[in-house]
Amino acid sequence: MTNTQTTLEWDTKLDTEDVVLEVENFSVHYATPKGDVIAVNDVSFNLKRGELLGLIGESGCGKTTTAMAILRLVQPPGRIVNGRVTIDGLDVTSLQGEELRRARWRQMALVPQGAMNSLNPLMRIKDQIADVIETHEGKQPKKELKERILKLFTDVGLPSRIYNMYPHELSGGMKQRACIALGIALKPPLVIADEPTSALDVIVQRIVAQTILDIRDRMNVSMIIIGHDMGLMAQLVDRLAVMYAGNMVEVAPVDSAYAEPMHPYTQLLIEAIPSIKERKPLKLTEGLTHDLRNPPPGCIFQFRCPHVMDVCREVRPQLKAYKPNHEVACHLYEEGI
Ligand code: SF4
């Protein structure tokens, strides 16, 4: 816990130079017979070229829905109710039909959760990549297409011998890297990877994480990495964005987020990371998330926050930068409170 209550509020938010992704006041609801579930509530953030942003939070906090909605992949009963998403200046929230189809893979690509199940088991890996390339760029000369696919394999650390293989012939880590190869096949400026290392053992996790870093360095691609493995995020991403109950509660450079987490929820998440240096009881975040159809007035973390104050029950804290590039939505840091 950072006890020092900062009263200084920084005027500037993130350096907006070379921003690839801009998400503004983005809200996504799911219709249910008992009212809308507010899965994502008025979320704003951006992503710079070549940056890795870790989107974290507990299950159901809205991180995957945010990503799917950016990619325009939310299906009914889900819907985008508000906000705007631009990728390299292209307003993807307004795209429809053929325009949207063309933007997928070219402007934005998904490395889906569970590589084991997301590849087509009936198609060779090379044919799945060729399908993406030829669907968007038209028929390609065979030799060039093969060279391009083999280059993609090299980029993600896959051996050329998998060229004629089916997904079931690959290990879990190889399948995950094949999914990454699909994601970068058309060199989109934005790639979203949904829990890219889940269901892999720690050695393979490390290899996949290194693959992501290599690709970023080589291609300068911007990536959102969704996950809840705080230890892995610490080693992988440049900035951390923490979501709770559909709201963005903290966005900070990764060093600052781990060394001086400001939001009580982020502090609890970091305290829950087991240590190999000292034996300590696992810290739990007590209580349950509120009903997402009926958020309380005031702070959405008030029912679980160890520092809750009267104002927290009445006024919703806004995401503000209290240190350079370190934004938090919490009344603890507001002047005069
Ligand atoms: Fe806790 Fe209040 Fe900050 Fe919310 S605004 S996180 S309840 S201290």
Residues whose N, C-alpha, C, O or C-beta is under 5 A from the ligand:
A	BS01	SF4	P264 C299 F301 Q302 C305 H307 V308 M309 C312 P317 A329 C330 H331 L332
